[in-house]
Amino acid sequence: MGGSHRTGPRRRGPRGSSPHPSGERVLVLPGEEIPSQGLKPGPGTYRVGGRVYASVLGLLSARPPFVQVIPLSGRYIPKPNDVVIGTVTDVQGTFWLLDIGAPRWAPLHMTGTPWKVDVGETEQYLRVGESVVVRVENLDPTGRIGVTMLGEGLGKLEGGSIVHVSPARVPRVVGRGGSMIQTITRQTGAQVAVGQNGRVWVNGDPEAIHRVREALRMISEDGQRSGLTERVESYLRSTASSDEAGEDHPPAGESAHRDAPEGSFASSPPPDDRDDSDEPRTDENN
C-alpha cells in the first residue's frame, strides 16, 4: 500500500445547512463532513472537534436528536430482540450452530426450543442445511450471540428457499406499515419471512419464487430511490400470468402457517415502524 495515502475529512458545504436540501436524499462518502444543525452523531457517523463526519458510504438522514448515515450495504451486526433467519452449520449433542450472517456463529441450545430434546438426539430435530427463525436473546461482552426459538413467530422453516439481501435493505423490503412486503405477497401468493439479518425465506410455486426474487433484486439495486413500492408493484402486475391478472392473492399470513412458524411473516413492519427511508440494522460505527 506504499503508494496510497489517507486524506483528511472532507467538508460538505456550509455548516448548519440542511441535511436534506430540497427534500432530496444526499449520498455522502466516508470522511465527508455532514451538516448536523446541533444534532448528535448517530449510526454511520463520528465526531471530531465539534464537527460530524460520515463513517460509511450511504444516505444522509436527520432523525432528531440524531443525524445519521444509512449505509448502502454492510454486514449484519446483531442486536437483542432481532428476529433473524439462521441456517444450521453444525450439530452437537446439546446444541445446533447457526449461521445468521453475523461475524460469529450463534449456538441454539436444545433448551431454547419448543421440543423436548434429549442429549445426543439433536440431529433428529434439526440437520445441517435446515433453516430456522430465531430471536437474538443476548450478547455477552465477548461477542457471543445467544438465540432462542421460544416465542411467537419462531420455529423451523419447511421447504422454500433463502434469498439474501443487504441488512441495510430490510426496512425497504418491509416498507412503511408493511406496504412493500404486503404488495409482494398479495401479487405473488408466495409465503415470505424476512429476517433482520437480510435473510428472506420464500415459499411457493417456482414462478412465484422467481417473481419475488426479482422484486427483492429491484429493492437491493434501487433501495435509495423514492417510489420504489409503486415500481415493484408495477413489475409484479406486468409479470402476472393471465389467470392471475386482476386478482389479488390472499395475504400470505393466512396460509403460511402450514409450512412455517405462525407470525414469522413480515406482513407488518419492525416495532419502530421504519419506512422507505429507514435506518439499517448494521454496525453503528460511532
Contacts in CASP RR format, 6 or more apart in sequence:
PFRMAT RR
TARGET T0000
AUTHOR 0000-0000-0000
METHOD contacts of the structure
MODEL  1
MGGSHRTGPRRRGPRGSSPHPSGERVLVLPGEEIPSQGLKPGPGTYRVGG
RVYASVLGLLSARPPFVQVIPLSGRYIPKPNDVVIGTVTDVQGTFWLLDI
GAPRWAPLHMTGTPWKVDVGETEQYLRVGESVVVRVENLDPTGRIGVTML
GEGLGKLEGGSIVHVSPARVPRVVGRGGSMIQTITRQTGAQVAVGQNGRV
WVNGDPEAIHRVREALRMISEDGQRSGLTERVESYLRSTASSDEAGEDHP
PAGESAHRDAPEGSFASSPPPDDRDDSDEPRTDENN
8 31 0 8 1.000
9 31 0 8 1.000
9 32 0 8 1.000
9 33 0 8 1.000
9 48 0 8 1.000
9 51 0 8 1.000
9 53 0 8 1.000
10 29 0 8 1.000
10 31 0 8 1.000
10 32 0 8 1.000
10 33 0 8 1.000
10 53 0 8 1.000
11 32 0 8 1.000
11 33 0 8 1.000
12 28 0 8 1.000
12 32 0 8 1.000
12 33 0 8 1.000
12 34 0 8 1.000
12 35 0 8 1.000
13 33 0 8 1.000
13 35 0 8 1.000
14 35 0 8 1.000
15 33 0 8 1.000
15 35 0 8 1.000
15 51 0 8 1.000
16 35 0 8 1.000
16 36 0 8 1.000
16 37 0 8 1.000
16 38 0 8 1.000
17 35 0 8 1.000
18 35 0 8 1.000
18 37 0 8 1.000
19 26 0 8 1.000
19 34 0 8 1.000
19 35 0 8 1.000
19 36 0 8 1.000
19 37 0 8 1.000
19 60 0 8 1.000
19 61 0 8 1.000
19 62 0 8 1.000
19 67 0 8 1.000
20 26 0 8 1.000
20 60 0 8 1.000
20 62 0 8 1.000
25 59 0 8 1.000
25 60 0 8 1.000
25 224 0 8 1.000
25 226 0 8 1.000
25 277 0 8 1.000
26 59 0 8 1.000
26 60 0 8 1.000
27 57 0 8 1.000
27 58 0 8 1.000
27 59 0 8 1.000
27 60 0 8 1.000
27 224 0 8 1.000
28 34 0 8 1.000
28 54 0 8 1.000
28 57 0 8 1.000
28 58 0 8 1.000
28 59 0 8 1.000
28 60 0 8 1.000
28 69 0 8 1.000
29 54 0 8 1.000
29 57 0 8 1.000
30 54 0 8 1.000
30 55 0 8 1.000
30 56 0 8 1.000
30 57 0 8 1.000
31 53 0 8 1.000
31 54 0 8 1.000
31 55 0 8 1.000
32 53 0 8 1.000
32 54 0 8 1.000
33 51 0 8 1.000
33 52 0 8 1.000
33 53 0 8 1.000
34 45 0 8 1.000
34 52 0 8 1.000
34 53 0 8 1.000
34 54 0 8 1.000
34 60 0 8 1.000
34 67 0 8 1.000
34 69 0 8 1.000
35 67 0 8 1.000
36 51 0 8 1.000
36 52 0 8 1.000
36 67 0 8 1.000
37 62 0 8 1.000
37 67 0 8 1.000
39 52 0 8 1.000
39 62 0 8 1.000
39 64 0 8 1.000
39 65 0 8 1.000
39 66 0 8 1.000
39 67 0 8 1.000
40 65 0 8 1.000
40 66 0 8 1.000
40 67 0 8 1.000
41 47 0 8 1.000
41 52 0 8 1.000
41 66 0 8 1.000
41 67 0 8 1.000
41 68 0 8 1.000
41 286 0 8 1.000
42 66 0 8 1.000
42 67 0 8 1.000
42 68 0 8 1.000
42 284 0 8 1.000
42 286 0 8 1.000
43 66 0 8 1.000
43 68 0 8 1.000
43 69 0 8 1.000
43 70 0 8 1.000
43 279 0 8 1.000
43 280 0 8 1.000
43 282 0 8 1.000
43 284 0 8 1.000
43 285 0 8 1.000
43 286 0 8 1.000
44 54 0 8 1.000
44 55 0 8 1.000
44 56 0 8 1.000
44 68 0 8 1.000
44 69 0 8 1.000
44 71 0 8 1.000
44 284 0 8 1.000
44 285 0 8 1.000
44 286 0 8 1.000
45 52 0 8 1.000
45 53 0 8 1.000
45 54 0 8 1.000
45 55 0 8 1.000
45 67 0 8 1.000
45 68 0 8 1.000
45 69 0 8 1.000
45 285 0 8 1.000
45 286 0 8 1.000
46 52 0 8 1.000
46 53 0 8 1.000
46 55 0 8 1.000
46 285 0 8 1.000
46 286 0 8 1.000
47 53 0 8 1.000
52 67 0 8 1.000
54 60 0 8 1.000
54 69 0 8 1.000
55 69 0 8 1.000
55 285 0 8 1.000
55 286 0 8 1.000
56 69 0 8 1.000
56 71 0 8 1.000
56 74 0 8 1.000
56 285 0 8 1.000
57 71 0 8 1.000
57 72 0 8 1.000
58 69 0 8 1.000
58 70 0 8 1.000
58 71 0 8 1.000
58 72 0 8 1.000
59 69 0 8 1.000
59 70 0 8 1.000
59 72 0 8 1.000
59 224 0 8 1.000
59 277 0 8 1.000
60 67 0 8 1.000
60 68 0 8 1.000
60 69 0 8 1.000
61 67 0 8 1.000
61 68 0 8 1.000
61 69 0 8 1.000
61 70 0 8 1.000
61 277 0 8 1.000
61 279 0 8 1.000
62 68 0 8 1.000
63 279 0 8 1.000
68 279 0 8 1.000
70 168 0 8 1.000
70 277 0 8 1.000
70 278 0 8 1.000
70 279 0 8 1.000
70 280 0 8 1.000
71 168 0 8 1.000
71 280 0 8 1.000
71 282 0 8 1.000
72 166 0 8 1.000
72 168 0 8 1.000
72 224 0 8 1.000
73 166 0 8 1.000
73 168 0 8 1.000
74 166 0 8 1.000
74 167 0 8 1.000
74 168 0 8 1.000
74 280 0 8 1.000
74 282 0 8 1.000
74 283 0 8 1.000
75 101 0 8 1.000
75 102 0 8 1.000
75 103 0 8 1.000
75 167 0 8 1.000
75 282 0 8 1.000
75 283 0 8 1.000
76 84 0 8 1.000
76 100 0 8 1.000
76 101 0 8 1.000
76 102 0 8 1.000
76 167 0 8 1.000
76 196 0 8 1.000
76 197 0 8 1.000
76 198 0 8 1.000
76 281 0 8 1.000
76 282 0 8 1.000
77 102 0 8 1.000
77 103 0 8 1.000
77 167 0 8 1.000
77 281 0 8 1.000
77 282 0 8 1.000
77 283 0 8 1.000
77 284 0 8 1.000
78 84 0 8 1.000
78 100 0 8 1.000
78 102 0 8 1.000
78 106 0 8 1.000
78 136 0 8 1.000
78 139 0 8 1.000
78 145 0 8 1.000
78 197 0 8 1.000
79 136 0 8 1.000
79 139 0 8 1.000
79 281 0 8 1.000
80 136 0 8 1.000
80 137 0 8 1.000
80 138 0 8 1.000
80 139 0 8 1.000
81 135 0 8 1.000
81 136 0 8 1.000
82 135 0 8 1.000
82 136 0 8 1.000
82 195 0 8 1.000
82 196 0 8 1.000
82 197 0 8 1.000
82 281 0 8 1.000
83 133 0 8 1.000
83 134 0 8 1.000
83 135 0 8 1.000
83 136 0 8 1.000
83 153 0 8 1.000
83 154 0 8 1.000
83 195 0 8 1.000
83 196 0 8 1.000
83 264 0 8 1.000
84 100 0 8 1.000
84 133 0 8 1.000
84 134 0 8 1.000
84 135 0 8 1.000
84 136 0 8 1.000
84 147 0 8 1.000
84 195 0 8 1.000
84 196 0 8 1.000
84 197 0 8 1.000
84 198 0 8 1.000
84 199 0 8 1.000
85 100 0 8 1.000
85 131 0 8 1.000
85 132 0 8 1.000
85 133 0 8 1.000
85 134 0 8 1.000
85 157 0 8 1.000
85 162 0 8 1.000
85 193 0 8 1.000
85 195 0 8 1.000
85 197 0 8 1.000
85 198 0 8 1.000
85 199 0 8 1.000
85 200 0 8 1.000
85 201 0 8 1.000
86 98 0 8 1.000
86 99 0 8 1.000
86 100 0 8 1.000
86 101 0 8 1.000
86 106 0 8 1.000
86 131 0 8 1.000
86 132 0 8 1.000
86 133 0 8 1.000
86 134 0 8 1.000
86 197 0 8 1.000
86 199 0 8 1.000
87 98 0 8 1.000
87 99 0 8 1.000
87 129 0 8 1.000
87 130 0 8 1.000
87 131 0 8 1.000
87 162 0 8 1.000
88 96 0 8 1.000
88 97 0 8 1.000
88 98 0 8 1.000
88 126 0 8 1.000
88 127 0 8 1.000
88 128 0 8 1.000
88 129 0 8 1.000
88 130 0 8 1.000
88 131 0 8 1.000
88 132 0 8 1.000
89 97 0 8 1.000
89 98 0 8 1.000
89 99 0 8 1.000
89 105 0 8 1.000
89 128 0 8 1.000
89 129 0 8 1.000
90 96 0 8 1.000
90 97 0 8 1.000
90 105 0 8 1.000
90 128 0 8 1.000
91 97 0 8 1.000
91 122 0 8 1.000
91 123 0 8 1.000
91 126 0 8 1.000
91 127 0 8 1.000
91 128 0 8 1.000
92 122 0 8 1.000
93 110 0 8 1.000
93 119 0 8 1.000
93 120 0 8 1.000
93 121 0 8 1.000
93 122 0 8 1.000
94 109 0 8 1.000
94 110 0 8 1.000
94 119 0 8 1.000
94 120 0 8 1.000
94 122 0 8 1.000
95 107 0 8 1.000
95 108 0 8 1.000
95 109 0 8 1.000
95 110 0 8 1.000
95 122 0 8 1.000
96 107 0 8 1.000
96 108 0 8 1.000
96 122 0 8 1.000
96 126 0 8 1.000
97 105 0 8 1.000
97 106 0 8 1.000
97 107 0 8 1.000
97 108 0 8 1.000
98 105 0 8 1.000
98 106 0 8 1.000
98 107 0 8 1.000
98 108 0 8 1.000
98 132 0 8 1.000
98 134 0 8 1.000
98 147 0 8 1.000
99 105 0 8 1.000
99 106 0 8 1.000
100 106 0 8 1.000
100 134 0 8 1.000
100 145 0 8 1.000
100 147 0 8 1.000
100 197 0 8 1.000
100 199 0 8 1.000
101 197 0 8 1.000
101 199 0 8 1.000
102 145 0 8 1.000
102 197 0 8 1.000
104 143 0 8 1.000
104 144 0 8 1.000
104 145 0 8 1.000
105 145 0 8 1.000
106 134 0 8 1.000
106 136 0 8 1.000
106 145 0 8 1.000
106 146 0 8 1.000
106 147 0 8 1.000
107 145 0 8 1.000
107 146 0 8 1.000
107 147 0 8 1.000
108 126 0 8 1.000
108 132 0 8 1.000
108 134 0 8 1.000
108 147 0 8 1.000
108 148 0 8 1.000
108 149 0 8 1.000
110 117 0 8 1.000
110 119 0 8 1.000
110 122 0 8 1.000
112 148 0 8 1.000
112 149 0 8 1.000
112 150 0 8 1.000
113 125 0 8 1.000
113 149 0 8 1.000
113 150 0 8 1.000
113 155 0 8 1.000
114 149 0 8 1.000
114 150 0 8 1.000
114 155 0 8 1.000
115 125 0 8 1.000
117 124 0 8 1.000
117 125 0 8 1.000
125 156 0 8 1.000
126 132 0 8 1.000
126 156 0 8 1.000
130 156 0 8 1.000
130 157 0 8 1.000
131 156 0 8 1.000
131 157 0 8 1.000
131 162 0 8 1.000
131 199 0 8 1.000
131 201 0 8 1.000
132 149 0 8 1.000
132 154 0 8 1.000
132 155 0 8 1.000
132 156 0 8 1.000
132 157 0 8 1.000
133 149 0 8 1.000
133 153 0 8 1.000
133 154 0 8 1.000
133 155 0 8 1.000
133 157 0 8 1.000
133 193 0 8 1.000
133 195 0 8 1.000
133 201 0 8 1.000
133 260 0 8 1.000
133 261 0 8 1.000
133 264 0 8 1.000
134 147 0 8 1.000
134 148 0 8 1.000
134 149 0 8 1.000
134 154 0 8 1.000
134 155 0 8 1.000
135 147 0 8 1.000
135 148 0 8 1.000
135 149 0 8 1.000
135 151 0 8 1.000
135 154 0 8 1.000
136 145 0 8 1.000
136 146 0 8 1.000
136 147 0 8 1.000
137 146 0 8 1.000
137 147 0 8 1.000
137 148 0 8 1.000
138 146 0 8 1.000
139 145 0 8 1.000
139 146 0 8 1.000
148 154 0 8 1.000
149 155 0 8 1.000
149 156 0 8 1.000
152 262 0 8 1.000
152 263 0 8 1.000
153 261 0 8 1.000
153 262 0 8 1.000
153 263 0 8 1.000
153 264 0 8 1.000
154 261 0 8 1.000
154 264 0 8 1.000
155 260 0 8 1.000
155 261 0 8 1.000
155 264 0 8 1.000
156 260 0 8 1.000
156 261 0 8 1.000
157 193 0 8 1.000
157 201 0 8 1.000
157 259 0 8 1.000
157 260 0 8 1.000
157 261 0 8 1.000
157 264 0 8 1.000
158 259 0 8 1.000
158 260 0 8 1.000
159 203 0 8 1.000
159 259 0 8 1.000
160 201 0 8 1.000
160 202 0 8 1.000
160 203 0 8 1.000
160 204 0 8 1.000
160 209 0 8 1.000
160 259 0 8 1.000
161 201 0 8 1.000
161 202 0 8 1.000
161 203 0 8 1.000
161 209 0 8 1.000
162 199 0 8 1.000
162 200 0 8 1.000
162 201 0 8 1.000
162 202 0 8 1.000
163 199 0 8 1.000
163 200 0 8 1.000
163 201 0 8 1.000
163 202 0 8 1.000
163 212 0 8 1.000
163 213 0 8 1.000
163 216 0 8 1.000
164 198 0 8 1.000
164 199 0 8 1.000
164 200 0 8 1.000
165 173 0 8 1.000
165 198 0 8 1.000
165 200 0 8 1.000
165 216 0 8 1.000
165 219 0 8 1.000
165 220 0 8 1.000
166 198 0 8 1.000
166 220 0 8 1.000
166 280 0 8 1.000
167 196 0 8 1.000
167 197 0 8 1.000
167 198 0 8 1.000
167 280 0 8 1.000
167 281 0 8 1.000
167 282 0 8 1.000
168 280 0 8 1.000
168 281 0 8 1.000
168 282 0 8 1.000
169 198 0 8 1.000
169 219 0 8 1.000
169 220 0 8 1.000
169 223 0 8 1.000
169 280 0 8 1.000
170 194 0 8 1.000
170 195 0 8 1.000
170 196 0 8 1.000
170 198 0 8 1.000
170 280 0 8 1.000
170 281 0 8 1.000
171 269 0 8 1.000
171 270 0 8 1.000
171 274 0 8 1.000
171 275 0 8 1.000
171 276 0 8 1.000
171 278 0 8 1.000
171 279 0 8 1.000
171 280 0 8 1.000
172 180 0 8 1.000
172 219 0 8 1.000
172 223 0 8 1.000
172 228 0 8 1.000
172 276 0 8 1.000
172 278 0 8 1.000
173 180 0 8 1.000
173 181 0 8 1.000
173 194 0 8 1.000
173 198 0 8 1.000
173 200 0 8 1.000
173 216 0 8 1.000
173 219 0 8 1.000
173 266 0 8 1.000
174 180 0 8 1.000
174 181 0 8 1.000
174 194 0 8 1.000
174 266 0 8 1.000
174 268 0 8 1.000
174 269 0 8 1.000
174 270 0 8 1.000
174 274 0 8 1.000
175 181 0 8 1.000
175 229 0 8 1.000
175 269 0 8 1.000
175 274 0 8 1.000
175 275 0 8 1.000
175 276 0 8 1.000
175 278 0 8 1.000
176 269 0 8 1.000
176 273 0 8 1.000
176 274 0 8 1.000
176 275 0 8 1.000
176 276 0 8 1.000
177 268 0 8 1.000
177 269 0 8 1.000
177 273 0 8 1.000
177 275 0 8 1.000
178 266 0 8 1.000
178 267 0 8 1.000
178 268 0 8 1.000
178 269 0 8 1.000
179 229 0 8 1.000
180 219 0 8 1.000
180 228 0 8 1.000
180 229 0 8 1.000
180 232 0 8 1.000
181 192 0 8 1.000
181 194 0 8 1.000
181 265 0 8 1.000
181 266 0 8 1.000
181 267 0 8 1.000
182 251 0 8 1.000
182 267 0 8 1.000
183 229 0 8 1.000
183 232 0 8 1.000
183 233 0 8 1.000
183 236 0 8 1.000
184 190 0 8 1.000
184 192 0 8 1.000
184 212 0 8 1.000
184 215 0 8 1.000
184 232 0 8 1.000
184 236 0 8 1.000
185 191 0 8 1.000
185 192 0 8 1.000
185 249 0 8 1.000
185 251 0 8 1.000
185 252 0 8 1.000
185 253 0 8 1.000
185 265 0 8 1.000
185 267 0 8 1.000
186 248 0 8 1.000
186 249 0 8 1.000
186 251 0 8 1.000
187 211 0 8 1.000
187 233 0 8 1.000
187 236 0 8 1.000
187 237 0 8 1.000
187 240 0 8 1.000
187 248 0 8 1.000
187 249 0 8 1.000
188 208 0 8 1.000
188 211 0 8 1.000
188 212 0 8 1.000
188 215 0 8 1.000
188 236 0 8 1.000
188 249 0 8 1.000
189 204 0 8 1.000
189 208 0 8 1.000
189 249 0 8 1.000
189 250 0 8 1.000
189 252 0 8 1.000
190 202 0 8 1.000
190 203 0 8 1.000
190 204 0 8 1.000
190 208 0 8 1.000
190 209 0 8 1.000
190 211 0 8 1.000
190 212 0 8 1.000
190 252 0 8 1.000
191 201 0 8 1.000
191 202 0 8 1.000
191 203 0 8 1.000
191 204 0 8 1.000
191 252 0 8 1.000
191 253 0 8 1.000
191 255 0 8 1.000
191 256 0 8 1.000
191 259 0 8 1.000
191 260 0 8 1.000
191 265 0 8 1.000
192 200 0 8 1.000
192 201 0 8 1.000
192 202 0 8 1.000
192 203 0 8 1.000
192 212 0 8 1.000
192 252 0 8 1.000
192 265 0 8 1.000
192 266 0 8 1.000
193 200 0 8 1.000
193 201 0 8 1.000
193 256 0 8 1.000
193 260 0 8 1.000
193 264 0 8 1.000
193 265 0 8 1.000
193 266 0 8 1.000
194 200 0 8 1.000
194 201 0 8 1.000
194 265 0 8 1.000
194 266 0 8 1.000
195 266 0 8 1.000
196 270 0 8 1.000
196 281 0 8 1.000
197 281 0 8 1.000
200 216 0 8 1.000
201 260 0 8 1.000
201 264 0 8 1.000
202 208 0 8 1.000
202 209 0 8 1.000
202 212 0 8 1.000
202 213 0 8 1.000
203 209 0 8 1.000
203 256 0 8 1.000
203 259 0 8 1.000
203 260 0 8 1.000
207 241 0 8 1.000
211 236 0 8 1.000
211 239 0 8 1.000
214 235 0 8 1.000
214 239 0 8 1.000
215 232 0 8 1.000
215 235 0 8 1.000
215 236 0 8 1.000
218 228 0 8 1.000
218 231 0 8 1.000
218 232 0 8 1.000
218 235 0 8 1.000
219 228 0 8 1.000
219 232 0 8 1.000
222 228 0 8 1.000
222 231 0 8 1.000
226 276 0 8 1.000
227 276 0 8 1.000
228 276 0 8 1.000
229 276 0 8 1.000
237 245 0 8 1.000
237 246 0 8 1.000
240 246 0 8 1.000
251 267 0 8 1.000
252 265 0 8 1.000
252 267 0 8 1.000
253 262 0 8 1.000
253 263 0 8 1.000
253 265 0 8 1.000
253 267 0 8 1.000
256 262 0 8 1.000
256 263 0 8 1.000
256 264 0 8 1.000
256 265 0 8 1.000
257 263 0 8 1.000
269 275 0 8 1.000
END
